[in-house]
Each structure stands twice: as C-alpha cells, then as structure tokens.
Amino acid sequence: MYKVIKKDNNHEQKINRFKESVIKVEMENNILTLSKKLLVDVETAHKRFQLSKEEGVRGDFHSEVKPFADEVKLASDAWRESAGQWIRENRPKNLHANQIETAADYLEVISVQAFFPETSKKRFLDQIQSVEFILNSMIIAVEKTRK
C-alpha cells in the first residue's frame, strides 16, 4: 500500500540552480545600487572640496565630516564585500579585487579630506578620478553579464 517516493535529483538540482541565480541577481542589484550611491557621494565630496578650497574653511567635524564619512564608510564597506565577491566569482577581464580594495580605501579618504582646504588638490582629484573609473567599470561589468 505504501509507495516508495524516489527522490528526483534533477528537480533538486533545478531548485538549487534557481536559488543560486536569485542570489546572484540580488548581489548584482546590490552592487549596482551601491555603486551608483557611491558615485553620488563622490560628487558630493567633490563639491564640498571645491567649497572648502574657495572659502578656506574646514567643515565642522561633528555636524558635517563625521556623519558624511560614516555614511560613505558604511556604503563603501558593503560595496567592497559584494563587489569583491562578484569579481572572484565572475572574473571580469578588466577589473580585479585589488582595484575594489583601492577604491574603497580612497572613498574613505575622500569623504574626510573633502572638508579640509589644506588637502592637496591634485591628490584629491586623482583619487576621485580613480574611484569614479572603478565604480563605473563595475557597473558596466555587472550590466554586461546580464545581457
């Protein structure tokens, strides 16, 4: 009277592949969202830097510098983790894990230095250019794999 139910490994494999694809899509969406947010943060830092240079006035640490730097660090850390994992798994041609680390480090520096007029203009702008290039490259790489 009892039927023996045979496990269908093929069905389980399909379910696992589906779960993996959902996780990958969520990670990619997270990377795209964070990359775009960080590009906005870089633009904000650039504008703040220009203001500091023009006026020669430092930003208030507790009301301006720390809140902005904390927000950027939070997003940067999440981006570093997700983007690093994505690069290890997908191995895009022109992006490497060390570039992600460098960009995340620069983001932290930029988010603080933007408020100080004595910051080296050349170094600051070079770091911004580098971060923007890596963030945009990451966006392009993720979108390319989706096609």
Sequence and secondary structure as in RCSB ss.txt:
>XXXX:A:sequence
MYKVIKKDNNHEQKINRFKESVIKVEMENNILTLSKKLLVDVETAHKRFQLSKEEGVRGDFHSEVKPFADEVKLA
SDAWRESAGQWIRENRPKNLHANQIETAADYLEVISVQAFFPETSKKRFLDQIQSVEFILNSMIIAVEKTRK
>XXXX:A:secstr
        HHHHHHHHHHHHHHHHHHHHHHHHHHHHHHHHHHHHHHHHHHHHHHH     IIIIIHHHHHHHHHH
HHHHHHHHHHHHHHH  TT  HHHHHHHHHHHHHHHHHTT TTS HHHHHHHHHHHHHHHHHHHHHHHHHH 
